[in-house]
Amino acid sequence: MIPSANLEEVKLSKIECKRCGHSWFKSKGEESHVCPVCSTPYMEDEATNVIRKN
């Protein structure tokens, strides 16, 4: 342990992608725009199967 080190408190928050189910921690102030696993920017929305008519 370094006695003269100035340590800051780090707050982590857990994020979960509702599309693929992957969860991870991010630091406070760190922006997270895409899921690191499925690379979707729509992590807040659940995956839906859409049947489109031709």
C-alpha distances in whole Angstrom, upper triangle without the diagonal:
4,6,9,8,11,11,15,16,18,21,23,26,28,31,34,37,40,42,40,38,34,32,28,25,25,23,25,27,27,31,32,36,36,35,33,35,39,39,41,40,42,39,41,44,45,47,51,53,56,60,61,65,67
4,6,6,9,10,14,16,18,22,23,27,29,32,35,38,41,43,41,39,36,33,29,27,26,23,25,26,27,31,32,36,37,36,34,37,40,39,41,41,43,40,41,45,46,48,52,55,57,61,62,66,67
4,6,9,10,14,16,19,22,25,28,31,34,37,40,43,45,44,42,38,35,32,28,28,25,26,27,28,32,34,38,39,38,37,39,43,42,44,43,45,42,43,47,48,50,54,57,59,63,64,68,70
4,6,9,13,16,18,22,25,28,31,34,37,40,43,45,44,42,39,35,32,29,27,24,25,26,27,31,33,36,38,38,36,39,42,41,43,42,44,41,43,46,48,50,53,57,59,62,64,67,69
4,6,10,13,15,19,21,25,28,30,33,36,39,41,40,38,35,32,28,25,23,20,21,22,23,27,29,33,34,34,32,35,38,37,39,38,40,38,39,42,44,46,50,53,55,59,60,64,65
4,7,10,13,16,19,23,26,28,32,34,38,40,39,37,34,30,27,23,22,18,18,20,21,25,27,31,32,33,31,34,37,36,37,36,38,36,37,40,42,44,48,51,53,57,58,62,63
4,7,9,13,15,19,22,25,28,31,34,36,35,33,30,27,23,20,18,15,15,17,18,22,24,28,30,29,28,31,34,33,35,33,35,33,33,37,39,41,45,48,50,54,55,59,60
4,6,10,13,16,19,22,26,28,32,34,33,31,28,25,21,18,16,12,12,14,16,19,22,25,27,27,26,29,32,31,32,31,32,30,30,34,36,38,42,45,47,51,52,56,58
4,7,10,13,17,19,23,26,29,31,31,28,26,22,19,15,14,11,10,13,15,18,20,24,26,25,25,28,31,30,30,29,30,28,28,32,33,36,39,43,45,49,50,54,56
4,6,10,13,16,20,22,25,28,27,25,22,19,15,12,10,7,7,10,11,15,17,20,22,22,21,24,27,26,27,25,27,24,25,28,30,32,36,39,41,45,47,50,52
4,7,10,13,17,20,23,25,25,22,20,16,13,10,8,6,6,9,11,14,15,19,20,20,20,23,25,24,25,23,24,21,21,25,27,30,33,36,39,42,44,48,50
4,7,10,13,16,19,22,21,19,16,13,10,6,5,5,6,10,10,12,13,16,17,17,17,19,22,21,22,21,21,18,19,22,24,26,30,33,35,39,41,44,46
4,7,10,13,16,19,18,16,14,10,8,5,5,6,7,10,10,11,11,14,15,15,15,18,20,19,19,18,18,15,15,19,20,23,26,30,32,36,38,41,43
4,7,10,13,16,15,12,11,7,6,4,6,9,10,13,12,13,11,14,14,12,13,15,17,17,17,17,16,13,13,17,17,20,23,27,29,33,35,39,41
4,7,9,12,12,10,8,6,6,6,7,11,12,13,12,11,9,11,11,9,11,12,14,14,13,13,13,9,10,13,14,16,20,23,26,29,31,35,37
4,6,9,9,6,6,4,7,9,11,14,15,17,15,14,11,12,11,9,11,11,12,13,12,12,11,7,8,11,11,13,17,20,23,26,28,32,34
4,5,6,5,5,6,9,12,13,16,18,19,16,14,11,11,9,6,9,9,9,10,9,9,8,5,7,8,8,10,14,17,19,23,25,29,31
4,6,5,8,9,12,15,16,20,21,21,19,17,14,13,12,10,13,12,11,12,10,11,8,6,6,6,5,7,11,14,17,20,23,26,29
4,6,8,11,14,17,18,22,23,23,21,19,15,14,11,9,12,10,8,10,8,10,8,6,8,7,5,5,9,12,14,18,20,24,26
4,6,9,12,16,18,21,23,24,21,19,16,15,12,9,10,8,7,10,9,12,11,8,11,10,9,8,12,14,17,20,22,26,28
4,6,10,13,16,20,21,23,20,19,15,16,13,10,11,9,10,12,12,14,12,9,11,11,10,10,14,16,20,23,25,29,31
4,7,11,13,17,19,20,18,17,13,14,12,8,9,7,9,11,11,13,13,10,12,13,12,13,17,19,22,26,28,32,34
4,7,10,14,16,18,15,15,12,14,12,9,9,9,11,13,13,14,14,10,12,14,14,16,19,22,25,28,31,34,37
4,7,10,13,15,13,13,10,13,12,9,9,10,13,14,15,15,16,12,14,17,17,19,22,25,28,32,34,37,39
4,7,10,12,10,11,10,13,13,12,11,13,16,16,17,17,17,14,16,19,20,22,25,28,31,34,36,40,42
4,7,8,6,8,8,11,12,12,12,14,17,16,17,16,17,14,16,19,21,23,26,29,32,35,37,40,42
4,6,5,9,10,14,15,15,15,18,20,19,20,19,20,17,18,22,24,26,30,33,35,39,40,44,45
4,6,8,11,14,16,17,17,21,22,21,21,19,20,18,19,22,25,27,30,34,36,39,41,44,46
4,6,9,13,15,17,17,21,22,20,20,18,20,18,19,22,25,27,30,34,35,39,40,43,45
4,7,10,12,14,14,17,19,17,17,15,17,16,17,21,23,25,28,31,33,37,38,41,43
4,6,9,11,12,16,17,14,15,12,14,13,14,18,20,22,25,28,30,33,34,38,39
4,6,8,9,13,13,11,11,9,11,10,12,15,17,19,22,25,27,30,31,35,36
4,7,9,12,12,9,8,6,8,8,10,13,16,17,20,23,24,27,28,31,33
4,6,9,8,5,5,4,7,7,10,12,14,15,18,20,22,25,26,30,31
4,5,6,5,6,7,8,7,10,12,13,13,17,19,21,25,26,30,31
4,6,6,8,10,12,10,14,16,16,16,20,22,24,27,29,32,34
4,6,8,11,12,11,14,15,15,15,18,20,22,25,27,31,32
4,6,9,10,9,13,13,13,12,15,16,19,22,23,27,28
4,7,9,9,13,13,14,13,16,18,20,23,24,27,28
4,5,6,10,10,11,10,13,15,17,20,21,25,26
4,6,8,9,12,12,15,17,18,22,22,26,27
4,5,6,8,9,12,15,16,19,20,24,26
4,6,7,9,12,16,17,21,23,26,28
4,7,10,12,16,18,21,23,26,29
4,6,9,12,14,18,19,23,25
4,6,10,12,16,18,22,24
4,7,9,13,15,19,22
4,6,10,12,16,19
4,7,10,13,16
4,6,10,13
4,7,10
4,6
4
